[in-house]
Amino acid sequence: MVSSRVIRNLKKEFRGSGLAKLGLALVVLITLTAVFAPFIAPHNPTDQQLDQSELPPIGFSETTERTTSQMVDGEIQTVTEEVEITADPDHVFGTDGLGRDMFSRVVYGARTSLVVGVLGTVLAASIGVPVGLLAGYHRGRVDDALMRIADVSLAFPSLVLAVALIGLWGRAAVDVPDPFVVAGLAPEMPESFVLPITVVIVVGLVNWVWFARVARGEALSLRGQEYVKASRALGADDNTIILRHILPNAITPIIVLGTVQVAAIILLESSLSFLGFSGTTLSWGFDIAQGRDYVSSGQWWIASIPGLAIMLSVIGINLLGDWLRDALDPGIEGEGGAA
């Protein structure tokens, strides 16, 4: 149960920090967008309309060269002319090279990034926290063995290790039915969205080390506290002490780390999607990869808009993490705290 002191600290830090308000607003916006994507997206993100491809966003226009064949004096000649392409109000963020609505793709891409970010963080914490608590509490050979495994994991860059694991296991994905579409509330939208299971597992295995290191540090500092010694003297076993005394008092830095890791995993998932390892085409990283070939020819929005979505998501989650850190652990100062 959350104490009244923690609630007061949260409210105090929130009232005094404009960055906390901005971060919370961005996170709430992204979450609502991901949950209610079928109602927010104006078009099916997978529908292709080749006659409306490469339309610019609202407020922009594009001049391009178009080559056509015409009959002139009984001969077919190739004619190149400059054509101005203007924005279509039905496509606020424009369209990609296949005529798919960019706004709808960004909305549905939020689902993939947020789900992978949250599930990957939960998996990493589920592995790392028990390992760290056991290593810090027992110390000795247990600590040495578990932390050497963590050190080996840290020796490899996260992206390289993730690519290696996906190459070893292959890309596995699960179609998750969309409850709104199944219920007939948005019949024109995709009936399911693809959850890249392999990516979720891989990002969890890559990032568990950070939770283990934080949990170990907390366990090392808490194992010598008087209430832990008293519980041990009363006959409590090690598992009971860890679950009832160590973990509850170590949860604050773990929660703060969890928020930061969601942002880090979103970046990692986008990188894997960019490289083609995600297993789903409704991903911000995938759209950036598809749009990079169009940047040189002037269609900057195909890659830039998904990149902007990633940037806003990461900034919002990090600002939220700063607020939680300053409120839950006032002894740590940070840029996200109150002025």
WOMO-V546773 format. One record per pair of residues at least 12 apart in sequence whose ideal C-beta (glycine too) atoms are under 6 Angstrom apart, sorted by the first residue. I is the first residue (numbers start at 1). GAP is how many residues later the second one is. Records with the same first field share a line. If there is no record, write none. Layout:
BEGIN
I: GAP  GAP
END
This chain:
BEGIN
9: 318
10: 317
13: 310  313  314  325
16: 322
17: 321
19: 300  317
20: 303
22: 297
23: 293  296  297
24: 296
26: 286  290
27: 289  293
30: 80  283
33: 74  77
34: 76  77  80
37: 70  71  74
38: 142  143  148  151
40: 67
41: 63  66
43: 58  61
44: 144  145
45: 59  60  63  237
48: 50  51  52
49: 50
50: 49
52: 43  47
53: 42  44  46
54: 245
55: 33  36  39  40
56: 31  38
57: 36  37  244
58: 29  34
61: 23  25
62: 23  236
63: 19  21
64: 19
65: 15  17
66: 17
67: 13
93: 212
94: 207
96: 206
102: 203
105: 182
106: 199  200  203
108: 174
109: 173  174  175
111: 82
112: 168  170  171
113: 153  171
116: 83  84  153
117: 145  148  149
119: 81
120: 80  83  84  145
121: 137  140  141  144
123: 81
124: 80  83  84  87
125: 86  133
127: 81
128: 80  83  84
129: 82  86
131: 15  81
132: 80  83  84
133: 82  86  109  113
135: 12  81
136: 80  83  84
137: 82  86  105
150: 59  62
153: 56
154: 55
158: 48
159: 112
161: 45
162: 40  44
165: 37
166: 32  36  111
169: 29
171: 27  108
172: 25  26
173: 21  23  106
174: 21  23
175: 17
176: 16  17  19
177: 15
178: 14
194: 86
196: 82  83  84
199: 70  73  79
203: 62  65
207: 54
214: 39  43
218: 32
219: 27
222: 24  27
228: 17
231: 14
252: 76  77
256: 65  68  69
259: 61  62  65
260: 61
262: 55
263: 51  54  55
266: 47
270: 14  15  40
273: 12  13
274: 14  15
284: 22  25  26
287: 19
288: 15  18  19
291: 12
319: 17
322: 12  14
323: 13
END
